[in-house]
């Protein structure tokens, strides 16, 4: 069965789940991080499913792959930001580990999709 809408893609849905988790967790960050780490994490997280969606609607697999590579970059950015947040004691070990595992899963799914294009 051919996927007709990017919202049907598990890879996009998992990306949205990561966004939800980042928004929920970053609400607990100190107020002085509102325009700092919190905002950067939110932008990186939103970029992951956004680029999956944008690539999906492109007409060519080469363009789609390029947007998936951008999503991979956003995953790496978010991983780094999560590590920084944990080191600053803004994230619990549980949130740190859970988020890194979710992102690692997303990375594996993105790489697999790129190979299939």
N, C-alpha and C positions, 0 to 999 in steps of 0.2 A: 504494500500500500504506500503510495506516494504522499509525503507530508505536504499539505497545501498552505499551512500557516506556521510561522516560526513559533507561535505559542504552543504548538503541539510537540515541539522538540523537548525531550527530557533535559538536554544540555542547557536550553534556555530556562526551563523551569527550575533547575538546580541553581542556576545563576541568580534567579529571582529570590530563591531561598537564602542564598548568601547575602544578598542585599538586605533582606528583612532582618537577618541576624545582626549584620553590621549596624543598621539603624537602631535596633533595640539595644545593643551593647554600648554603642557610642553615646547614647543618651545619658549614660552614667559617667561619662568623662568629665573632668573638671571644666568649669565655665571658661577658663582661659584657653582651652583647647577647641572651643566652638569653631573658630576660623583657622585652626591649625590641623592637628592630626585627625581630629574627628571629621572635618570637612574633606580632607584628603582621602581618608578611608572610604567615606561615602561616595566620593567621585570615582575612585578606583573600582569599588564594588558595582556601582551602576554601569560603569563602562563595560563590564564583562558581558552581561546579557544584551546590552544595547548594541554592541558590535556584532554579536551573534545574530541579532535580529536584522541589523543593517546589511550584513553580508548575505543573509538568506534571501533578501529581496533583490539582490543584484542578479544580473542576467547571466553572468559567467562564473564558472567555478574558480577561476584564477582570482577574481575580485573577492569572492566569498572567502577563499583561503586567506587573502590579505587581511580581511576583517577578523578572521579567526586568530591570526597571528597577533593582531592588536589586542584581542581578548586575552591571549596568553601573556602579553606584556602587562596588562592590567592585573592579572592574577599574581604575577611576580611582584608588582608594586604593592598589592594588598598584603601579600605574605610578609613583605618587609615591614609594612606599617603595623601589622599585627604583632610582629616581634618587638618593634619599638614600643608599642602600647603596653605589651606585657612587661618589658624591661622598666617601663615607667610606672608599673603597678596600676595601670588603668584596666587591665584585663586579668581575670583569674586564670589559673593554669587550665582549668576545665574549658573556659571560653577559647583560650589560646589554642589548645590542642584540638578542640572540636572544629574551630574555624580553619586551622591549617589542614586538617583532614578533608574538610569539605572542599577547600580550594584545590588540594592535591587531586581529589576525585574529578573536579571540574577540568583541571589541566589534562588529566588522562583522557577524558571524554573529548576535549577539544582536539588533542593530538590525533586521536583515533578518527575523528571526523575529517580532519585535514588529509589524512592518508587515504580516506575513501573518496575524496573529491577527484 
